[in-house]
Amino acid sequence: MDNTLGALPPLERLQEIMARLRRPGGCRWDQAQTHTSLLPYLIEEAYEVVEAIESADSDRLREELGDLLVQVYFHAQIASETGRFTIADVAGDTCSKLIRRHPHVFGDKKDLDPGQVRDQWERIKVDSKEKDSVLSGAPKTMPALLLAYRVGEKAGGVGFDWRDPKEIFDKLREEMGEFEREFTAGDRQRMTEELGDLIFAMVNLARKVGVDPEYALRLTVNRFIDRFGYIERHIKDSGRTFSETTLEEMERLWQDSKRNDH
């Protein structure tokens, strides 16, 4: 390792590494990148952090957070080359924002629970004119399930919310009835809209009872994959194909997989 790099604290070292990669004589791939070209990598690294968290593997999480941090420094380096902002500007803005959004810690001390803190954040962002709208901080490019969760959370933060999760049960029954009517009528566009309403209500129920709908759905999908794999293995072991297996036989195997915790 370059002795000058080794002598730097880790964050300064990372900043210098990114600068050298982008300079003449550095890495041609890094030099060719733009904010836009890096988007797939930024998204990929964020998802890999999610996987590491769900795996409960601390070593993997440490590594994936590092990869995500590279993306932050990479974008800041690109911006610094045209004098727009530096990594120090990014950190400075973030520090100011964190202090501003935590008046119960850095101002008049208040013992707020997590829900009260979240609601306070949403009010502060609107009252300070940091956001033009309560919902403007939820990017429309987010996955729809996550977007639905954050939109509901933001609206709830300023008081537009169900008081009790049980109230959502009535809403779910209402939305299911509306979907069934459009299904019977055969109106695909209206069916799509009503199904969206039903899913949105389900996401809000998850939010109100403190369940991450993305995580809940991922668990269900993974469980389905495992149980379907059980069916597939048994069919292959029998020397048959799916076309040679009845739905009733597959259903019996499905029930076997549930009993065997597959």
NORZILIN-V904429 format. One line per field, one symbol per residue. ss: DSSP state (h for helix, s for strand, l for the rest). phi: phi as a letter, one per 30 degrees, with the letter a starting at -180 (. if undefined). psi: psi as a letter, one per 40 degrees, with the letter a starting at -180 (. if undefined). A space follows every 10 residues. Layout:
# NORZILIN-V904429
ss = ???
phi = ???
psi = ???
This chain:
# NORZILIN-V904429
ss = llhhhhlllh hhhhhhhhhh hhlllllhhh hhllllllhh hhhhhhhhhh hhhhhllhhh hhhhhhhhhh hhhhhhhhhh llllllhhhh hhhhhhhhhh llhhhhllll lllhhhhhhh hhhhhhhlll llllllllll lllhhhhhhh hhhhhhhlll lllllhhhhh hhhhhhhhhh hhhhhllhhh hhhhhhhhhh hhhhhhhhll llhhhhhhhh hhhhhhhhhh hhhhhhhlll lhhhllhhhh hhhhhhhhhl ll
phi = .eedddddde dddddddddd dddeidcddd dddbedddee ddddddddde dddddhcddd deddddddde dddddddddd dcidacddde ddddeddddd dbddcccddb ccdedddedd edddddddid bdbecddcdd ddeedddddd dddddddcjc addbeddded dddddddddd dddddidddd dddddddddd dddddeddci cddddddddd ddddeddddd ddddddddic cddccddddd dddddddddc ic
psi = ihddddeiid dddddddddd deihebhddd deiidddedd dddddddddd ddddefhddd dddddddddd dddddddddd eeediidddd dddddddddd efdedebhhi giiddddddd dddddddeed hdideeehhe eiiddddddd dddddddeeg iidhdddddd dddddddddd ddddeehddd dddddddddd ddddddddef hhdddddddd dddddddddd dddddddeei ideehidddd ddddddddde f.
